[in-house]
Amino acid sequence: MTSTFTPADDLRVAHALADAAASHSLRLFRTPLDIIAKADESPVTQADRAAETAMREILGAERASDGIYGEEHGRERLDAERIWVLDPIDGTRSFITGSPLWGTLIGLLRDGRVALGMVDMPVLGERWVGQAGAGAQRNGQPVSASRCTRVAEARIVTTSPDIFAAADWQAFDRLSRRCAMRRFGGDCYGYAQLAGGTIDLVVETGLQPYDYLGPTGLIEAAGGIVTDWEGRPLGLESDGRVIAAATPELHREALALLAQG
């Protein structure tokens, strides 16, 4: 059955989710934490789990029939028309080490397509949100991707060289060395910077749906393009290799360089 929720309803819920996550994560930021190693060896803290629990409680009250794909507490009702994709603290290592460049990522899939994306940066006081057909905003002010069309003029960012396997690193290195500037670090903030026009390319690997679907919704609403390394749209089953670009022309040139043997 088709839902009757409006985009304004969805945006209200997304803001409530981000507020709930921030109330838990900020309280524990730069305090002594118990660090737990997950099965994939990434660190997780009490803050991650408490924040996602709070987000799920809101969805249980507001959207009980919607699906949920969360980093910390798993998956529910993935056959639903609408699925909320949650990462309560993207950049857990930044959180643990006291860096402010971690965020909460929220995506809303409707019939498999990203309808809403949010990147909330609680320490910075920046909330970036985009909705299909409605544009993107930072703290209520419109933002848009740059008009960069050439790799030689592009500013590229990725979280760390450590995220790449050897062959993927060679591809990234080949592409990034042709760019005007390359930067490392920033976790999810790089995607927000792309939506705001100060970064032109983000290229990463090893990501999960909760890492890339929220940023995808934001960047697409800001006029950019996000796909996998084969140029395919991102979804719950993508392989975790992500390229985000400010323009289709830049995207095409960057994809070609990634693909060169």
N, C-alpha and C positions, 0 to 999 in steps of 0.2 A: 504494500500500500504506500502511495506517495505521501511524504510528510507535508504538513502545512506550515512548518517553521519558515519564517522569512529570514533573509540575510541579516536584518537588524537583530532578530532573535539570536541567530548564531553568533553575531559579534558580541552581544551582551553576555552570552554564556562563555565565550572565549576569554573575555576580560575577567569574568568571575574566576575562571580556572587559573589564569595568570596571577591574579591577586592572591588566591589561596596558596598557590605554590610559593610565591614570594614571601608570604607571611611565615612559612616554615623555613625556607632556605636562608633568608636574611638573618633570622634569629640565630642560626647556627654558623653563619659565615665568620671565618677567622676566630673560631673557638676550638678547643680540643675535641677531636672527633674520633670515633672508633671506625677504622678503615677496614672494609671487608673486601676480600677478593672474590669476584664473581667467577662463574665457570670460564668466561673468556679472559680472565685475569685482569679485567679492568676494575678500578677501584669504585666502590660504592659506599655511601655514608648513610647515616640515619636521616640526613636531610633529604636525599633523593627519595627514599622510601616514604617518609612522612609527607613530603610534598605531593607525590603521586596518589597516595591514599586520600589526601584532601581533595584532589582533583576528581578522583573517582566518586567520592561521596556527592559532589555537586552533580556529576553526570547521572548518578543513580537517582537523584531527586528530580532533576530537570529533564533528562533524556534517557529514561530507563530502557527504551527499546533500541537505542543507538549502539553500535559496536564500539569497542575500545581496543586499541593496540598501544600498549604502554611498555616503556623500557623495564620498569621495575616489577610490575605485577601481572604481566602477561597479556593474553588476548581473550576477548569475549565477543561473541556474536559477530564474527567477521563476515557473515552472510547478510548482514543488515544493509539497508540502502545507504545509511550514513554511518561513517566510522570516524571516531576521534582518535588521532594519533598523538601520543603524549611523550615528551621527554622532559621530566621535571627539572633536571640540571644537566644541560648539555655542556660539556667541558668540566667533568668532575675533577680532573687533575688540576685545572685552573682553580676550582673551588677549594680543593685541598691545600694548594700552595698559596692561597690568599690573593690570587690574581682576580681582578674584577671582570675579566672577559669570559664569563660563563652566562648561560641564559636558559630560559624555559622555552621550549619549542612546542607549538600546538598546530596541528593540521586537522582539517575536516575534509574527509573524502565523501563525495556524493556520487553514487553510481560509478565508483572507481576513479573519478576525477577530483583534483584538489579544488575545493570551493573556497577555502579560507586558509590562510597561513599567518602565523604570528611568531615573532622572535622577540621575546621580552628580556631585557637586560636590567635586572633589578638594581644592581650596584650603580650602574651608569644612569639610572632613571630614564631609560629609553624603551619605549614600547613600539615596535614596528609591526604593522598589520596590513595585510592585503586581502581583498576579496575579488573573486572573478567578476569582471565587468564593472567594478567600482573603484579601481585604482588602489594605490598603496599610500600609507601614511606613517610618519614617525611622530608620536605624541600629538596626533590630530592634524599635523601639517602634511600636505601632499609631498611625496617624493617620487622620483623616477630614476630608472637606470640611465647610464650615460649613453651617448650616441657613438661610442667608439666602435669602429668597424674593422680595424686592422690590428693583428697581433703585435706588429712592431710598435704600436702606440699604446698597447694595453698594459694595465697594472693588474698583476695576477697574485693571488694569495692561496696558500694551503696551510692546514694546521701545522703539519710537521713532516719532515722527510721520513720519519719513522713509520708513517701509516702506509707506505708503499712497499709492495714486494719488488724484487729486483727489476723485472721487466716493466712494471708500471712506473717505477722511478725513472727508468731510462726514457720512457715516453713523456713523463712530466718534465724532466730536465730538458729534453729536446725542445718542448714547447716553451717552457718558461724562460729559457735563455734567449729566445727570440723576442720576448716581451720588453717593453720599455722599463718595467720595474717588476721585481718579484719580492714577495714578503712571506714570512712564515709566522704562524701563531694567530691567535684570535678566536679559534674554535668557531662557534656559530656566528660570531660577529662579522666575519668576512662576508657572509651572505647578506646581512643587513647593510653593510657598506656597499655591496653591489646594488642593492635596491635603492640606496641613496645616491648613487652615481659617483662614489669616490674610489671604487674598485670596479674593474671591468670583467675579470675572469676569476672564478673559483674552480679548482680542479682537485678532487679527492677520491680516495678509494676506501674500501673496508667499512662503509657506512651501512646503517640499518634504516628501515623506513621512518622510525621516529627521529633520526638524524636529518633526513633530507626532505620529508614531505611538508613540514611546516615552512622551511625556507623556500621550497618550490612555490607554494601558494603566494608568499610575499613577493618573490622576484617576478613571477609571471604577472602579477597585478601591477608591478612597477614597470612593466614593458620588456623585461628580460626573458630569457629562455633557459630552461633547465632540462637536461636529458641524461641518459647514461652515455658511456663512451662510444656506443654504437649509434647514437642519435635517437634512441627510442624514448618515449615518454616514461616518466618514473611512476612506479606503483608499489604495491606491497611486495611484489615478487621480483623487483629489480635486483641486480647483482651487487649493488653498493658502490659502483664506480660512477661518479657524478661529475658533470661539467655544467657550470652555470656561466652564462655570458650575457653581456649587456644588449647585444644586437644579434639578429640572425646571421649577418655577414661575418661577424667575429666568431660566432659559434661554428660556422662552417669551416673557417680557416683553422681554428683551433682543433676541431675534430680531425681534420686531415693530417695535421702535424702529430697528433696523438697516435694515429693509425700507421704512420710510416714505420717500416721495419728497419 
